[in-house]
């Protein structure tokens, strides 16, 4: 990508800043705790508050509460409004069905642009764990400022600490002028690699974890969407103009299920990455909770609830009601819920989604 230089003339007045929180995921890798009606972003997975509540809380005061928008599915809208009672009804954008992040971001950007066509937008998932809210706001504010003055599409990247196979990667190129090395132009996006490829990426340097957190002008992302996904934007604009939920639902059924990375960012000409400094984790499976739940009283096991581990190491246990005893086992995930019990190897935690698919295939919808 050859984006050219960044203009040095910053705007006299800062544009209004909005935040779009993506809260429409199914959370299938967190079964049996996460269910269709109450997915992981609506659950208190890491702390006392739900992941959605934590995400919205850490935005303040960078983004005013009345400029936060939540994109969620129809079946989750009531729970979202209950968890965030301070939001107006129009701050919760309801998708008829999940069609991945390109559709969700386009829907939100069109709505924001109707309010303020000069706005800038931060986009972030509802299911990330972040330690250090002040540093997060500083980095996100820097990304917004870069997007506002350059017109680039900006993503936040994290320095990788291990060859992680559950994250995408960004290969950083030359530094963005005027950013003191904090930002670089993106050379390439790398899809989630296998372990050998992940290790090679780290050894080669110049790569960052792709956080899925973005900043851009509303006009810039809409221009990119119209360039690379014109049919998607046209369908949404037409449906929104009708102001009829049935028309929007019909349009959604025809939309491609593309991520914003695949649909736009991998093809766009001006994409920058900010090297973020906060501690971050995409809570993508039970195995990722090891770093959050590790308790001194349980040795080398990560436990939420009650467990008695004997000669057992590296296990992740979630059992708020019943006592779980572990004897002579290593690297297991054990999750006890009122109607289902999950036991799997920790290195297969990403495959819990296959259980959900099998339950659906068998017609066991009561467990979904």
DOTOR-111537 format. One record per residue: residue number from 1; residue in one letter; chain; y, x, z of N, C-alpha, C in turn. Coordinates in steps of 0.2 Angstrom, whole numbers, plus 2048, in hexadecimal, padded with zeros to 3 digits. Example, Ala and Ser with C-alpha at 12.3 -4.5 7.8 and 13.67 -1.06 7.14 Angstrom:
  pos  code  unit   nv   nu   nw  cav  cau  caw   cv   cu   cw
    1     a     A  7E4  842  827  7EA  83E  827  7F0  842  827
    2     s     A  7F5  840  823  7FB  844  824  800  840  827
END
This chain:
  pos  code  unit   nv   nu   nw  cav  cau  caw   cv   cu   cw
    1     x     A  7FA  804  800  800  800  800  806  804  800
    2     x     A  80B  803  7FB  811  807  7FB  817  803  7FC
    3     x     A  819  802  802  81E  7FD  804  825  7FF  803
    4     x     A  826  806  803  82D  808  803  830  809  809
    5     x     A  836  80A  80A  83A  80C  810  83C  805  813
    6     x     A  83D  806  81A  83F  800  81E  847  800  81E
    7     x     A  84A  7FA  81C  852  7FA  81D  854  7FC  824
    8     x     A  859  800  824  85C  802  82B  861  7FD  82D
    9     x     A  864  7F9  829  869  7F4  82B  866  7EE  82F
   10     x     A  866  7EE  835  863  7E9  839  867  7E3  839
   11     x     A  864  7DD  83A  868  7D7  83A  86E  7D7  840
   12     x     A  873  7D4  83F  878  7D3  844  876  7CF  84A
   13     x     A  873  7CA  848  870  7C5  84D  869  7C5  84C
   14     x     A  865  7C4  852  85E  7C4  851  85C  7BD  84F
   15     x     A  857  7BC  84B  855  7B6  849  851  7B2  84F
   16     x     A  850  7AC  84F  84C  7A9  854  845  7AB  853
   17     x     A  842  7AC  859  83B  7AE  859  836  7A9  85C
   18     x     A  831  7A8  858  82C  7A3  85A  825  7A7  85B
   19     x     A  821  7A3  85E  81A  7A6  85F  815  7A1  85D
   20     x     A  810  7A2  85A  80B  79E  857  804  7A1  85B
   21     x     A  801  79C  85F  7FB  79E  862  7F5  79B  85F
   22     x     A  7F0  79F  85D  7EB  79C  859  7E5  79A  85E
   23     x     A  7E4  794  85F  7E0  791  864  7DA  78C  862
   24     x     A  7D8  78E  85C  7D3  789  858  7CC  78C  858
   25     x     A  7CB  791  85B  7C4  794  85A  7BF  790  85E
   26     x     A  7B8  791  85B  7B3  78E  85E  7B0  791  864
   27     x     A  7B1  798  865  7AE  79C  86A  7A6  79C  86B
   28     x     A  7A3  79C  865  79C  79B  865  798  7A1  868
   29     x     A  79B  7A6  869  798  7AC  86C  798  7AC  873
   30     x     A  79C  7A7  876  79C  7A6  87D  798  7A0  880
   31     x     A  794  79D  87B  78F  798  87E  78B  79B  883
   32     x     A  789  798  888  789  791  88A  790  78E  88D
   33     x     A  794  793  88F  79A  791  893  79F  78E  88E
   34     x     A  7A0  791  888  7A4  78E  883  7A0  789  87F
   35     x     A  7A3  783  87E  7A1  77D  87B  7A6  77B  876
   36     x     A  7A3  776  871  7A8  774  86C  7AE  770  86F
   37     x     A  7AD  76D  874  7B3  769  877  7B7  76E  87C
   38     x     A  7B4  773  87E  7B8  778  882  7B6  77F  881
   39     x     A  7B9  782  87B  7B7  788  879  7BA  78E  87E
   40     x     A  7B9  794  87D  7BB  799  882  7C2  79A  883
   41     x     A  7C6  798  87E  7CD  799  87F  7D0  794  884
   42     x     A  7CC  78F  885  7CF  78A  88A  7CB  78B  891
   43     x     A  7C8  790  892  7C4  792  898  7C7  798  89C
   44     x     A  7C6  798  8A2  7C9  79E  8A6  7C3  7A4  8A6
   45     x     A  7C3  7A7  8A0  7BE  7AC  89F  7BF  7B3  8A3
   46     x     A  7C6  7B5  8A3  7C7  7BB  8A6  7CB  7BB  8AD
   47     x     A  7CF  7B6  8AD  7D3  7B5  8B3  7D2  7AE  8B6
   48     x     A  7D7  7AC  8BA  7D7  7A5  8BD  7DA  7A0  8B8
   49     x     A  7DE  7A2  8B4  7E1  79E  8AF  7DD  79E  8A8
   50     x     A  7DD  799  8A4  7D9  799  89E  7DD  79E  899
   51     x     A  7D9  7A0  894  7DB  7A5  890  7E1  7A3  88C
   52     x     A  7E2  79D  88A  7E7  79A  887  7EE  79A  88C
   53     x     A  7ED  798  892  7F2  798  897  7F5  79F  897
   54     x     A  7F0  7A4  898  7F2  7AB  899  7F6  7AE  893
   55     x     A  7F4  7AC  88D  7F7  7AE  887  7FE  7AB  886
   56     x     A  7FF  7A5  888  806  7A2  887  80B  7A5  88D
   57     x     A  808  7A6  893  80C  7A8  898  80F  7AF  897
   58     x     A  80B  7B4  894  80D  7BA  892  812  7BB  88D
   59     x     A  814  7B6  889  819  7B6  884  820  7B5  887
   60     x     A  820  7B2  88D  827  7B2  890  829  7B8  893
   61     x     A  830  7BA  892  835  7B7  88F  836  7B9  888
   62     x     A  832  7BC  885  833  7BF  87E  834  7B9  879
   63     x     A  830  7B4  87A  831  7AE  876  832  7A8  87B
   64     x     A  837  7A4  879  839  79E  87D  833  799  87D
   65     x     A  832  796  883  82C  791  883  82D  78B  87E
   66     x     A  833  789  87C  833  784  877  832  786  870
   67     x     A  831  78D  86F  830  790  868  828  792  868
   68     x     A  824  790  86C  81D  792  86C  81A  78C  868
   69     x     A  815  78E  864  811  789  860  80A  78B  861
   70     x     A  806  786  863  7FF  786  864  7FB  783  85E
   71     x     A  7F7  787  85A  7F3  784  855  7EC  783  857
   72     x     A  7E9  77D  857  7E3  77B  85A  7DF  776  856
   73     x     A  7D9  775  857  7D5  770  854  7D7  769  857
   74     x     A  7D5  764  854  7D6  75D  856  7D2  75C  85D
   75     x     A  7CC  75E  85D  7C8  75D  863  7CA  761  869
   76     x     A  7CF  765  868  7D1  769  86E  7D8  768  870
   77     x     A  7DC  764  86C  7E3  762  86D  7E4  75F  874
   78     x     A  7E0  75B  876  7E2  758  87D  7E1  75D  882
   79     x     A  7DC  761  882  7DB  766  887  7E1  76B  887
   80     x     A  7E3  76D  881  7E9  772  880  7EF  76F  883
   81     x     A  7F0  768  882  7F6  765  885  7F6  765  88D
   82     x     A  7F0  764  88F  7EF  763  896  7F0  76A  89A
   83     x     A  7EE  76F  896  7EE  776  899  7F6  779  899
   84     x     A  7F9  776  894  800  778  893  805  772  893
   85     x     A  806  76F  899  809  769  899  811  769  898
   86     x     A  813  76F  898  81B  770  896  81C  770  88F
   87     x     A  817  770  88A  819  770  883  81A  769  881
   88     x     A  81F  768  87C  820  762  879  81A  761  874
   89     x     A  819  75A  872  814  758  86E  814  75C  867
   90     x     A  81A  75D  864  81A  761  85E  819  768  85E
   91     x     A  818  76B  864  816  772  865  80F  773  864
   92     x     A  80B  76E  864  804  76F  863  802  76C  85C
   93     x     A  800  771  858  7FF  770  851  7F7  76F  850
   94     x     A  7F5  769  84E  7EE  767  84E  7EB  768  847
   95     x     A  7E6  76C  846  7E3  76D  840  7DD  768  840
   96     x     A  7DC  764  83A  7D6  75F  83A  7CF  763  83B
   97     x     A  7CF  769  839  7C9  76D  83A  7CB  774  839
   98     x     A  7C6  779  83B  7C8  780  83B  7C7  782  834
   99     x     A  7CC  786  831  7CB  789  82A  7CD  790  82B
  100     x     A  7CC  793  830  7CE  79A  831  7D5  79C  832
  101     x     A  7D7  7A2  833  7DE  7A3  835  7E3  7A3  82F
  102     x     A  7E2  7A3  829  7E7  7A3  824  7EA  79C  824
  103     x     A  7E5  797  824  7E8  790  824  7EC  78E  82A
  104     x     A  7E9  791  830  7ED  78F  836  7F4  792  836
  105     x     A  7F4  799  834  7FB  79C  834  7FF  799  82F
  106     x     A  7FD  797  829  801  793  824  804  78D  827
  107     x     A  7FF  789  82A  802  783  82D  807  784  832
  108     x     A  807  789  836  80C  78A  83B  812  78D  838
  109     x     A  811  791  833  817  794  830  81B  78F  82C
  110     x     A  818  78B  829  81C  785  826  820  781  82B
  111     x     A  81D  780  830  820  77C  835  826  77F  838
  112     x     A  825  786  83A  82B  78A  83D  830  78A  837
  113     x     A  82F  78C  831  834  78C  82C  838  786  82B
  114     x     A  835  780  82C  838  77A  82C  83E  779  831
  115     x     A  83C  77C  837  841  77C  83C  846  781  83B
  116     x     A  844  788  83A  849  78D  839  846  792  834
  117     x     A  849  792  82E  846  796  829  848  79D  829
  118     x     A  84C  79F  82E  84E  7A6  830  84A  7A8  836
  119     x     A  845  7A5  838  841  7A7  83E  83C  7AC  83D
  120     x     A  83B  7B0  842  835  7B5  842  82F  7B2  847
  121     x     A  829  7B4  845  823  7B1  848  81F  7B6  84B
  122     x     A  81D  7B6  851  817  7BA  854  811  7B5  854
  123     x     A  80B  7B8  851  805  7B4  851  800  7B8  855
  124     x     A  7FD  7B4  85A  7F8  7B7  85E  7F2  7B3  860
  125     x     A  7EC  7B5  860  7E6  7B1  862  7E7  7AF  86A
  126     x     A  7E4  7A9  86B  7E4  7A7  872  7DF  7AA  877
  127     x     A  7DA  7AE  874  7D4  7B0  877  7D4  7B8  878
  128     x     A  7DA  7BB  879  7DA  7C2  87A  7DB  7C4  882
  129     x     A  7D8  7C9  884  7DA  7CB  88B  7DF  7D1  88A
  130     x     A  7E4  7D1  88E  7EA  7D6  88D  7EC  7D8  894
  131     x     A  7EC  7DE  896  7EE  7E1  89C  7F5  7E4  89B
  132     x     A  7FA  7E2  89F  800  7E5  89E  805  7E0  89A
  133     x     A  807  7DB  89D  80B  7D6  899  811  7D9  897
  134     x     A  815  7DD  89B  81B  7DF  899  81B  7E4  893
  135     x     A  816  7E8  893  815  7ED  88D  813  7E9  887
  136     x     A  80F  7E4  888  80D  7DF  882  813  7DD  87F
  137     x     A  818  7DA  883  81E  7D7  881  822  7DC  87D
  138     x     A  822  7E2  880  826  7E8  87D  824  7E9  876
  139     x     A  81D  7EA  875  81A  7EC  86F  81B  7E6  86A
  140     x     A  81A  7E0  86C  81B  7DA  868  822  7D9  866
  141     x     A  826  7DA  86A  82E  7DA  869  82F  7DF  863
  142     x     A  82C  7E5  864  82E  7EB  85F  82B  7E9  858
  143     x     A  825  7E5  858  822  7E3  852  827  7DE  84F
  144     x     A  829  7D9  853  82E  7D4  850  834  7D7  84D
  145     x     A  837  7DC  851  83D  7DF  84F  83C  7E3  848
  146     x     A  836  7E6  847  834  7E9  841  834  7E4  83B
  147     x     A  830  7DF  83D  82F  7D9  838  836  7D6  836
  148     x     A  83A  7D5  83B  841  7D2  839  845  7D7  835
  149     x     A  845  7DD  836  84A  7E2  832  847  7E4  82C
  150     x     A  840  7E4  82B  83D  7E7  825  83A  7E2  820
  151     x     A  839  7DC  823  836  7D7  81F  82E  7D8  81E
  152     x     A  82B  7DD  821  824  7DF  821  820  7DA  825
  153     x     A  81A  7D9  823  815  7D6  827  812  7DB  82C
  154     x     A  813  7DA  832  811  7DF  838  80B  7DD  83C
  155     x     A  807  7E1  83D  801  7E0  841  801  7E5  847
  156     x     A  7FE  7E3  84D  7FE  7E8  852  7F7  7EB  852
  157     x     A  7F6  7F2  853  7F0  7F5  853  7EF  7F9  85A
  158     x     A  7E9  7F9  85C  7E8  7FD  862  7E4  803  861
  159     x     A  7E5  808  865  7E1  80E  865  7DA  80D  867
  160     x     A  7D5  80F  862  7CE  80D  864  7CC  812  869
  161     x     A  7C8  810  86E  7C5  814  873  7BE  815  872
  162     x     A  7BA  812  86E  7B3  812  86D  7B2  80F  866
  163     x     A  7AC  811  863  7AA  80E  85C  7A8  807  85D
  164     x     A  7AD  803  85D  7AB  7FB  85E  7AA  7F8  858
  165     x     A  7A4  7F4  858  7A2  7F1  852  7A4  7EA  851
  166     x     A  7A7  7E7  857  7AA  7E0  857  7B1  7DF  855
  167     x     A  7B4  7E5  853  7BB  7E4  851  7BC  7E7  84A
  168     x     A  7C1  7E4  847  7C4  7E7  840  7C8  7ED  842
  169     x     A  7C9  7F1  83D  7CD  7F8  83D  7D3  7F8  838
  170     x     A  7D8  7FB  83A  7DD  7FC  835  7DE  804  834
  171     x     A  7DF  806  82E  7E0  80D  82C  7E7  80E  82B
  172     x     A  7EB  812  830  7F2  813  82F  7F4  818  82B
  173     x     A  7F9  817  827  7FC  81C  822  802  81F  825
  174     x     A  807  820  820  80D  824  822  811  820  827
  175     x     A  815  823  82B  819  820  830  81E  81C  82D
  176     x     A  820  816  830  826  812  82E  82C  815  830
  177     x     A  831  817  82C  837  81A  82E  83B  816  833
  178     x     A  83E  81A  838  842  817  83D  83E  814  843
  179     x     A  837  815  843  833  812  849  831  818  84D
  180     x     A  833  81E  84D  831  823  851  829  824  852
  181     x     A  826  822  84C  81F  823  84C  81B  81D  84F
  182     x     A  81E  818  851  81B  813  855  818  80E  84F
  183     x     A  81A  80E  849  817  80A  844  815  80E  83E
  184     x     A  810  80C  83A  80E  80F  834  80D  80A  82F
  185     x     A  80D  80C  828  80B  807  823  804  807  823
  186     x     A  801  801  822  7FA  800  822  7F7  802  81B
  187     x     A  7F2  807  81B  7EE  809  815  7E9  804  814
  188     x     A  7E5  802  819  7DF  7FE  817  7DD  7FA  81E
  189     x     A  7DA  7F4  81D  7D7  7F1  822  7CF  7F2  821
  190     x     A  7CC  7F3  827  7C5  7F4  827  7C1  7EE  82A
  191     x     A  7BD  7EB  827  7B9  7E6  82B  7B5  7E8  830
  192     x     A  7B2  7E4  835  7AE  7E6  83A  7A8  7EB  838
  193     x     A  7A8  7F1  83A  7A3  7F6  837  79D  7F6  83C
  194     x     A  798  7F9  839  792  7FA  83D  793  800  841
  195     x     A  78F  802  846  791  807  84B  792  80E  848
  196     x     A  78E  810  843  78F  816  83F  795  816  83C
  197     x     A  797  811  838  79E  811  835  7A3  811  83A
  198     x     A  7A3  80E  83F  7A8  80E  845  7A9  815  847
  199     x     A  7A3  818  849  7A4  81F  84B  7A7  824  846
  200     x     A  7A6  823  840  7A9  827  83A  7B1  825  83A
  201     x     A  7B2  81F  83B  7B9  81D  83B  7BD  821  840
  202     x     A  7BA  821  846  7BE  824  84C  7BE  82B  84B
  203     x     A  7B9  82E  848  7B9  835  847  7BE  837  842
  204     x     A  7BF  833  83D  7C4  834  838  7CC  834  83A
  205     x     A  7CD  830  83F  7D3  830  842  7D7  82B  83E
  206     x     A  7DE  829  840  7E2  825  83C  7E0  81E  83C
  207     x     A  7DC  81C  840  7DA  815  840  7DC  812  847
  208     x     A  7DD  80B  847  7DE  807  84D  7DA  801  84C
  209     x     A  7D9  7FE  852  7D6  7F8  853  7DA  7F2  850
  210     x     A  7D8  7EE  84C  7DC  7E8  84A  7DC  7E3  84F
  211     x     A  7E2  7E2  852  7E2  7DD  858  7E3  7D6  856
  212     x     A  7E4  7D4  850  7E5  7CD  84D  7EC  7CA  850
  213     x     A  7F0  7CF  852  7F7  7CC  855  7FC  7CF  84F
  214     x     A  800  7CA  84D  805  7CB  848  80C  7CA  849
  215     x     A  811  7CC  845  818  7CA  845  81A  7CB  83E
  216     x     A  81E  7C5  83D  821  7C5  836  827  7C0  836
  217     x     A  82B  7C0  831  830  7BB  82F  82C  7B5  82D
  218     x     A  82E  7AF  82E  82B  7A9  82C  82B  7A9  824
  219     x     A  831  7AC  821  832  7AC  81A  82D  7B1  817
  220     x     A  82C  7B7  81A  828  7BC  818  820  7BA  817
  221     x     A  81E  7B7  81D  817  7B5  81D  816  7AF  818
  222     x     A  81B  7AA  817  81A  7A5  812  81A  7A8  80B
  223     x     A  81E  7AD  80A  81F  7B0  803  818  7B3  801
  224     x     A  815  7B6  806  80F  7BA  805  809  7B5  804
  225     x     A  809  7AF  808  804  7AA  807  805  7A7  800
  226     x     A  80B  7A6  7FE  80C  7A3  7F8  80A  7A7  7F2
  227     x     A  80A  7AE  7F3  808  7B2  7EE  800  7B3  7EE
  228     x     A  7FD  7B3  7F3  7F6  7B5  7F4  7F2  7AF  7F5
  229     x     A  7F4  7A9  7F8  7F0  7A3  7F9  7F5  79D  7F7
  230     x     A  7F7  79D  7F1  7FC  798  7EF  7F9  791  7EF
  231     x     A  7F3  790  7EE  7F0  789  7EE  7EF  787  7F5
  232     x     A  7EE  78B  7FA  7EE  789  801  7F5  787  803
  233     x     A  7FA  78B  802  801  789  804  803  782  801
  234     x     A  801  781  7FA  803  77B  7F7  800  775  7FA
  235     x     A  7F9  776  7FB  7F6  770  7FE  7F9  76E  805
  236     x     A  7FA  773  809  7FD  772  810  804  76F  80F
  237     x     A  808  771  80B  80F  76F  80A  80F  767  808
  238     x     A  80A  766  803  80A  75F  801  807  75A  806
  239     x     A  802  75D  80A  800  758  80F  805  757  815
  240     x     A  808  75D  817  80D  75C  81C  813  758  81A
  241     x     A  815  758  813  81A  753  811  818  74C  811
  242     x     A  812  74A  811  810  743  812  810  741  819
  243     x     A  810  745  81E  810  744  825  80A  73F  827
  244     x     A  804  740  824  7FF  73B  825  7F9  740  827
  245     x     A  7F6  73F  82D  7F0  743  82F  7EA  742  82B
  246     x     A  7E9  73D  828  7E3  73C  823  7E4  740  81D
  247     x     A  7EB  741  81A  7EC  745  815  7EB  74D  816
  248     x     A  7ED  74E  81D  7EC  755  81F  7E5  757  81F
  249     x     A  7E1  752  822  7DA  753  823  7D6  754  81C
  250     x     A  7D8  750  817  7D6  751  811  7D7  758  80E
  251     x     A  7DE  75A  80F  7E0  760  80C  7DC  766  80F
  252     x     A  7DB  765  816  7D7  76B  81A  7D0  76C  817
  253     x     A  7CD  766  815  7C6  766  813  7C5  76B  80D
  254     x     A  7CB  76B  809  7CB  76F  803  7CD  776  803
  255     x     A  7D0  778  809  7D3  77F  80A  7CD  784  80B
  256     x     A  7CE  78A  808  7CA  78F  809  7CA  792  811
  257     x     A  7C4  794  813  7C4  796  81A  7C5  79E  81A
  258     x     A  7CB  7A0  819  7CD  7A7  819  7D0  7A9  81F
  259     x     A  7CF  7AF  821  7D3  7B2  826  7DA  7B5  823
  260     x     A  7DF  7B5  827  7E5  7B8  825  7E5  7BF  822
  261     x     A  7E0  7C3  825  7DF  7CA  823  7DC  7CA  81C
  262     x     A  7D7  7C6  81B  7D4  7C6  814  7D8  7C3  80F
  263     x     A  7DB  7BD  811  7DF  7B9  80C  7E6  7BC  80A
  264     x     A  7E9  7C0  80F  7F0  7C2  80E  7F1  7CA  80F
  265     x     A  7EF  7CC  815  7F1  7D2  817  7EE  7D8  813
  266     x     A  7E8  7D7  811  7E4  7DC  80E  7E7  7DD  807
  267     x     A  7EB  7D8  804  7EE  7D8  7FE  7F5  7D9  7FD
  268     x     A  7F9  7D8  803  800  7D9  803  802  7E0  802
  269     x     A  809  7E0  800  80B  7E7  7FF  80F  7EA  805
  270     x     A  812  7E6  809  815  7E9  80E  812  7E7  815
  271     x     A  80E  7EB  818  80A  7E9  81E  80B  7EF  822
  272     x     A  80E  7EE  828  80E  7F4  82D  80A  7F3  833
  273     x     A  808  7F8  837  805  7F7  83D  809  7FB  843
  274     x     A  80A  7F7  848  80D  7FA  84E  807  7FD  853
  275     x     A  808  803  855  803  806  85A  805  803  861
  276     x     A  801  7FE  863  802  7FB  869  7FF  7FF  86F
  277     x     A  802  7FE  875  801  802  87B  7FE  7FE  880
  278     x     A  7FD  7F8  880  7FA  7F4  885  7F3  7F4  885
  279     x     A  7EF  7F3  88B  7E8  7F2  88B  7E6  7EB  888
  280     x     A  7E1  7EC  884  7DF  7E6  880  7D8  7E5  87F
  281     x     A  7D6  7DF  87F  7CF  7DE  87D  7CE  7D7  879
  282     x     A  7CB  7D7  874  7C9  7D0  870  7C3  7CE  874
  283     x     A  7C3  7C9  878  7BE  7C7  87C  7B9  7C3  877
  284     x     A  7B5  7C7  873  7B1  7C4  86E  7AA  7C2  870
  285     x     A  7A7  7C4  875  7A1  7C3  877  7A0  7C4  87F
  286     x     A  79A  7C2  882  799  7C3  889  799  7CA  88B
  287     x     A  797  7CF  886  797  7D6  888  79E  7D9  889
  288     x     A  7A3  7D6  886  7AA  7D9  887  7AC  7D8  88E
  289     x     A  7A9  7D3  892  7AC  7D2  898  7AA  7D7  89D
  290     x     A  7A6  7DC  89B  7A3  7E1  8A0  7A9  7E5  8A3
  291     x     A  7AF  7E6  89F  7B4  7EA  8A2  7B9  7E5  8A6
  292     x     A  7B8  7DF  8A6  7BC  7DA  8AA  7B9  7D8  8B1
  293     x     A  7B2  7D7  8B1  7AF  7D4  8B6  7AB  7DA  8BB
  294     x     A  7AB  7E0  8B9  7A8  7E5  8BD  7AA  7E5  8C4
  295     x     A  7A6  7E3  8C9  7A8  7E3  8D0  7A4  7E8  8D4
  296     x     A  7A8  7EB  8D9  7A5  7F0  8DD  79E  7EE  8E0
  297     x     A  79E  7E8  8E3  798  7E6  8E6  792  7E5  8E2
  298     x     A  793  7E5  8DC  78D  7E4  8D7  78B  7EB  8D3
  299     x     A  78D  7F0  8D6  78C  7F7  8D3  78E  7F7  8CC
  300     x     A  789  7F8  8C7  78B  7F9  8C0  78A  7F3  8BC
  301     x     A  78A  7ED  8BF  78A  7E7  8BC  790  7E3  8BC
  302     x     A  792  7DF  8B7  798  7DB  8B6  796  7D4  8B8
  303     x     A  798  7D1  8BE  796  7CB  8C0  79C  7C6  8C2
  304     x     A  79B  7C0  8BF  7A0  7BB  8C2  79B  7B5  8C5
  305     x     A  79C  7B4  8CB  798  7B0  8CF  794  7B4  8D4
  306     x     A  78D  7B2  8D4  789  7B5  8D9  783  7B8  8D6
  307     x     A  782  7BF  8D8  77C  7C2  8D5  779  7C7  8DA
  308     x     A  773  7C8  8DA  770  7CE  8DE  76C  7D2  8D9
  309     x     A  76F  7D8  8D7  76C  7DC  8D2  768  7E2  8D6
  310     x     A  762  7E3  8D4  75D  7E8  8D7  75B  7EC  8D1
  311     x     A  75C  7F3  8D2  75A  7F7  8CC  75C  7F5  8C6
  312     x     A  762  7F2  8C5  764  7EF  8BF  76B  7F1  8BD
  313     x     A  76D  7F3  8B7  773  7F6  8B5  776  7F3  8AF
  314     x     A  77C  7F3  8AE  77F  7F1  8A8  77F  7EA  8A6
  315     x     A  77D  7E5  8AB  77C  7DE  8A9  783  7DB  8AA
  316     x     A  784  7D5  8A6  789  7D1  8A7  787  7CA  8A9
  317     x     A  789  7C7  8AE  786  7C1  8B1  78C  7BC  8B3
  318     x     A  78B  7B6  8B0  790  7B1  8B2  78C  7AB  8B4
  319     x     A  78D  7AA  8BB  789  7A5  8BE  78D  7A2  8C4
  320     x     A  792  79E  8C3  796  79B  8C9  792  797  8CE
  321     x     A  78C  794  8CC  789  78F  8D0  783  792  8D4
  322     x     A  77E  795  8D0  778  798  8D2  778  79F  8D3
  323     x     A  774  7A2  8D8  773  7A9  8D9  76F  7AB  8D3
  324     x     A  770  7B1  8D1  76C  7B4  8CC  76A  7BB  8CE
  325     x     A  763  7BC  8CE  760  7C2  8D1  75E  7C6  8CB
  326     x     A  75F  7CC  8CA  75D  7D1  8C5  759  7D6  8C8
  327     x     A  753  7D7  8C5  74F  7DC  8C8  74C  7E1  8C2
  328     x     A  74E  7E7  8C2  74C  7EC  8BD  74D  7EA  8B6
  329     x     A  753  7E7  8B5  755  7E6  8AE  75C  7E9  8AD
  330     x     A  75D  7EB  8A7  763  7EE  8A5  766  7EB  89F
  331     x     A  76D  7EB  89E  771  7E9  898  76F  7E2  896
  332     x     A  76F  7DD  89B  76E  7D6  899  774  7D2  89A
  333     x     A  774  7CD  896  779  7C7  897  776  7C1  89A
  334     x     A  778  7BF  8A0  775  7B9  8A3  77B  7B4  8A4
  335     x     A  77B  7AE  8A1  780  7A9  8A2  77D  7A3  8A4
  336     x     A  77E  7A0  8AA  77B  79A  8AC  781  794  8AC
  337     x     A  77F  78F  8A9  783  789  8A9  77F  783  8AB
  338     x     A  782  77D  8AC  77F  778  8AF  779  775  8AB
  339     x     A  779  776  8A4  774  773  8A0  771  779  89B
  340     x     A  773  77F  89C  770  784  898  770  78B  89B
  341     x     A  76B  78F  899  76B  796  89C  76A  79B  896
  342     x     A  76F  7A0  896  76E  7A5  891  76C  7AB  894
  343     x     A  767  7AE  891  765  7B5  892  764  7B9  88C
  344     x     A  768  7BF  88B  767  7C3  885  769  7CA  886
  345     x     A  767  7CE  882  769  7D5  883  770  7D6  881
  346     x     A  773  7DA  885  77B  7DB  884  77C  7DD  87D
  347     x     A  778  7E1  87A  77A  7E4  873  779  7DE  86E
  348     x     A  776  7D9  870  775  7D3  86B  77A  7CD  86D
  349     x     A  77F  7CF  871  784  7C9  874  788  7C6  86E
  350     x     A  789  7CA  868  78C  7C7  863  788  7C2  85F
  351     x     A  782  7C2  860  77D  7BD  85D  77C  7B7  861
  352     x     A  780  7B6  866  77F  7AF  86A  781  7AA  865
  353     x     A  786  7AB  861  788  7A6  85C  782  7A3  858
  354     x     A  77C  7A7  857  776  7A5  854  773  79F  858
  355     x     A  773  7A0  85E  771  79A  863  774  794  861
  356     x     A  77B  794  860  77F  78E  85F  77C  78B  858
  357     x     A  77C  790  853  779  78D  84D  773  78A  84D
  358     x     A  76E  78D  851  767  78A  851  767  783  855
  359     x     A  76B  783  85A  76C  77C  85E  76F  777  859
  360     x     A  773  779  855  776  774  850  771  772  84B
  361     x     A  76D  777  848  767  776  844  762  771  846
  362     x     A  761  772  84D  75C  76D  850  75E  767  852
  363     x     A  765  766  851  768  75F  853  769  75F  85B
  364     x     A  769  764  85E  76A  764  866  771  764  867
  365     x     A  775  75F  865  77C  75F  865  77F  75F  86D
  366     x     A  77B  75C  871  77D  75C  878  77E  762  87B
  367     x     A  77B  768  879  77C  76E  87B  782  772  878
  368     x     A  785  76F  873  78A  772  870  791  771  873
END
